[in-house]
């Protein structure tokens, strides 16, 4: 992930929400110095921390992770990834995410919504290690974003 870009987006979202670094830190449950380090790209937030920050500033996670509109579009077209079939059309989607999209039983059990597919696609587009994540790993990421535990499938 481009830490400078994510840090700038965290700062912009925090300011738009009219929160101080301390208020955001309190809402997320971390110290103010962590927020400062995230914003200045001195420290990389975990996916869980990014999810909590997005919730606290009331923006979708993919807005913190999504492509920079001033850059050429990513290979993975997030706009088309609002359904399993849309995601499967994207040959650039990582194998584990494609496996989740192919697993009707699992994504039905998880009740995956269009915005979930887009959030997962945004993570896949922004995260260099996305290709290493398995189907169950993508399901766990989704549940982490929702604050839930994995169902038995």
C-alpha positions in Angstrom: 0.0 0.0 0.0 1.2 3.5 -0.7 1.6 4.8 2.9 2.0 8.4 1.9 -1.3 8.3 0.1 -3.1 6.4 2.8 -1.7 8.8 5.5 -2.9 11.8 3.5 -6.3 10.2 3.1 -6.6 9.5 6.8 -5.7 13.2 7.6 -8.1 14.5 5.0 -11.0 12.3 6.3 -10.2 13.2 9.9 -10.2 16.9 9.1 -13.4 16.6 7.0 -15.0 14.9 10.1 -13.8 17.8 12.2 -11.8 15.5 14.5 -8.5 16.2 16.2 -5.9 13.5 16.1 -6.7 12.9 19.8 -10.4 12.6 19.2 -9.8 10.1 16.4 -7.3 8.2 18.5 -9.9 8.0 21.3 -12.5 6.7 18.9 -10.2 4.1 17.5 -8.7 3.1 20.8 -5.1 3.9 20.1 -2.8 6.7 21.1 -2.7 10.1 19.4 1.0 9.5 18.4 -0.1 6.5 16.3 -2.6 8.7 14.4 0.2 11.2 13.8 2.5 8.5 12.6 -0.1 7.0 10.3 -0.8 10.5 8.8 2.9 11.1 8.2 3.5 7.6 6.9 6.0 6.8 9.7 3.9 3.8 10.7 1.7 1.5 8.7 -1.8 0.9 10.2 -3.1 -2.6 10.3 -6.2 -3.5 8.3 -8.2 -3.5 11.6 -7.0 -0.1 12.5 -7.8 1.3 9.0 -11.3 -0.2 9.3 -11.8 1.5 12.8 -10.5 4.8 11.4 -12.8 4.6 8.4 -15.7 3.9 10.8 -14.8 6.8 13.1 -14.5 9.3 10.3 -17.6 7.9 8.6 -16.1 6.9 5.2 -16.0 3.5 3.5 -12.7 1.7 4.0 -12.1 1.6 0.2 -12.0 5.4 0.2 -8.9 5.2 2.4 -7.4 2.4 0.3 -8.8 3.0 -3.1 -6.9 4.2 -6.2 -5.7 7.7 -6.5 -8.0 9.4 -9.1 -5.0 11.5 -10.4 -3.2 8.3 -11.3 -4.0 5.9 -14.2 -6.7 3.4 -13.2 -5.5 0.3 -11.5 -5.4 -3.0 -13.3 -8.3 -4.2 -11.0 -11.3 -2.1 -11.9 -13.0 -1.6 -8.5 -16.1 -0.1 -10.0 -17.0 -3.4 -11.7 -16.4 -5.4 -8.5 -19.8 -5.0 -6.9 -20.8 -8.7 -7.4 -19.1 -12.1 -7.6 -19.6 -12.1 -11.4 -18.2 -8.6 -11.8 -15.2 -9.6 -9.7 -14.7 -12.8 -11.7 -14.6 -10.8 -14.9 -11.5 -9.1 -13.6 -8.5 -11.3 -14.5 -6.4 -9.1 -12.2 -8.3 -10.2 -9.1 -6.1 -12.3 -6.8 -6.7 -16.1 -6.9 -8.0 -16.2 -3.3 -10.5 -13.4 -3.9 -11.6 -15.1 -7.1 -12.0 -18.4 -5.1 -14.3 -16.6 -2.6 -16.3 -15.2 -5.5 -16.6 -18.7 -7.0 -17.7 -20.2 -3.6 -21.4 -19.5 -3.7 -22.0 -21.3 -0.5 -19.4 -19.3 1.4 -20.3 -15.8 0.1 -24.0 -16.6 0.6 -23.3 -17.7 4.2 -21.3 -14.5 4.7 -24.1 -12.5 3.2 -21.6 -10.5 1.1 -23.1 -7.3 -0.2 -22.1 -5.2 -3.2 -20.2 -2.7 -1.1 -18.3 -5.6 0.5 -17.1 -6.8 -2.9 -15.9 -3.3 -3.7 -14.1 -3.0 -0.3 -12.4 -6.3 -0.9 -11.4 -5.3 -4.4 -10.1 -2.0 -3.1 -7.9 -3.9 -0.7 -6.7 -6.2 -3.4 -5.9 -3.3 -5.7 -4.0 -1.4 -3.0 -2.2 -4.2 -1.1 0.9 -5.6 -2.7 0.6 -8.9 -0.7 -3.0 -9.5 -1.8 -2.0 -12.4 -4.1 -0.9 -14.4 -1.0 -4.3 -14.3 0.7 -6.4 -17.5 0.4 -10.2 -17.7 0.0 -10.6 -18.1 3.7 -8.2 -15.2 4.3 -10.4 -12.9 2.2 -13.5 -14.1 4.2 -11.6 -13.4 7.4 -10.7 -9.9 6.2 -14.4 -9.3 5.3 -15.5 -10.4 8.8 -12.7 -8.3 10.4 -14.1 -5.3 8.6 -17.6 -6.1 10.0 -16.3 -7.1 13.4 -17.6 -10.6 13.2 -16.3 -14.2 13.6 -16.0 -16.8 10.9 -19.1 -19.1 10.4 -18.8 -22.8 10.1 -19.0 -23.8 6.4 
